[in-house]
Amino acid sequence: AVVDWREIPGDPTFPETQAALLAMLGGRYRHASGHMLPIHATCIDSGFSTEQIYDFVLANQHRGIFATKGVAGRSGEPIVSKAMEKRYGRRARPVRLYTINVDDAKADTMNAITITTQGQGYFHFPESVDEEFFAQLCAEHREPRYNKSKIATHNVWVQNRARNEALDCAVMAL
């Protein structure tokens, strides 16, 4: 289920962008039962400006912020790996990194959005999401890849459009 969808404009390595994210993560959401629920965990993709993102994660891991990295070509493996310790920088500081099996996660997400009746696996969307959200959610498709003998050996995900953040967020939500 999608609870909320917001974009924070700006470079994720800039202090003002990071401050805006931290402020948003302090919010609460009303559950159908009436209870107010906090955000307990946040995944941040470390594939862009890796060392700066690791610095941010290390400084905020007490807030439940985790570094992730999507990896293709792992179909059949768990969606999320066990955390591995990455050492980086001149002082070799450790950060826990979770790798995401994006092939199976995207397939699960795409399958879920085709379910039309509420129940197990059904994807709920709030009224606040717009056409751009759905365009980003459906921004990729699978294509087979063939060997020299023209036999399909595996599938890859190919982007249909430039922006696909909603799909990436749905994958992270798994």
N, C-alpha and C positions, 0 to 999 in steps of 0.2 A: 504494500500500500504506500502511496505517496501521501505524506502528511503535509508537506509544505514544499514550495519551490521558489527559491530566490537566487538572484545573481548578485554577487558583490563585484562591481567593476574595479579594475585595477590589476596591477602586477602582484601576484601572490607573495612576492619577496619584499614588497614595500611595507613598512611598519603600519601605515594607515589602513592598508587592505587587511593586514593581519588583525589589527585592532577591531575593524568592522566585523570580521569573522568571529572573533572572541565575544564581541557584544551580542551577536546573533545567537551564538551557542549558549548564551545565558538565558535564553527564552524558555518558555514552557508552553505546552500544548494541552488543550482540554480533550480528555478521553471521552468516549460516549457515556461512560459511567459518571462523568462530572469531575473526576479527579484531574488535577493538573500534573502533567508529566514533564520532567526535565529531559534534556538531551544527555544521555549517559556516555555515548561514544561517538567519535567522529573519525572517519578515514580521510586521509589527504593523499592524493596521488603525488608521488615523489619523482615522477618521470620528467618533470620540468624543473629546472634550477634545483637539482637534487640536494646539493649541500646546504643551500639556504632553507629548503623545506625540512631537511633533517634537523637543522638548528632550531627551527620553529617547533618541530615535534618534541625535541628534547626539552625545550623550555616550557612546553605545555603538556607533557605527558601525564602530569597529575590531573589534568582536566579530561582525560580519556581520549586524547588525540593520538592516532596511530598512523604511521607511514605505510603506504601501500604502493605496489607497483604491478601493473597489469602485464601478464606474460601470455603470449599466444603459443600454440603448439603443444598444449598440455591436456588435450581432450581426454576424458576418462579419469583424470586426477581430481582430488578434492578442489572445490571452488576456491577455498582459502587455505594457504599453506600454514604450517606452524611457523611462528615467528623465527626469523633468523637474525642473528646479531650482525649488523654491518658496521664496520669501522671506517671512519672517513676523516678527512681533514689532516692538517699537520700534526695535531695532537692525538689523532686516532681515537676519537670519541665514539662510543658505541650507540647505535640506535637500533631498535627492533623494527624489522621490516617484514611485512606480510605480503607475499606474492599472491596475485589473483589469477586464476585460470579463466581468462576472459572468453575463450572459445565456448566453454560450457555455460558460463554465466550469461553470456549474450544469448545463447540458444534458449536457456531457461527463461530469460526475460521475454524474449520474442514469443515463446510458447505461451507464457502467462498472459500476455496482452491479447491473445486470441480467444481466451476463455470468456464466454459471454454470460454464464450464469454464476451468481455468487456462490462461493464455497471454497474448497481447498484449491490453492493456486491462483485464485481470481485476483486480479490487480485492481485495487481501488484507487481512484483519482479524486482529489478535491476539486471543487468548482473553480478554484483560483488558478488552475493551470490553463494555459492558452494554446493557440495553434502552434506557436513556435516551440513550446514544450513537446508537443506530439511530433512535430517535424524532426526535432532533435532525437526523440526517443526512437523513431523509425529511420534514423539516418544511415543505417548500415544494412547490408544483406550478405548472405553467405554465397561464395562461389567455389566450385570445385577446382582443384589444381591437378594436372595430369603429368604423368611421367613420359619418357620418350616413346613408350609403347602405346600412348594415348589411353592409359588406364588411370581413372581418378584415384588419387592416393590420399588426398586430404582436402579439407575445406579451409578457406580463409575468409575473414570478414573484410568487406570492402565498403568504404564510406560513399554514400550517395550525395552528400552535401558537406560543406566545410564544418559546420557546427554539430557536434554530437554529445554535448555535455549531459543532456538529460539521460541518454543511454548509459554513459559512464556512471552517472549517479545511481541509476537503477541497478547496475551491476554491483556497485559498492554497497548498496542497501541489502543485497543478498547476504 
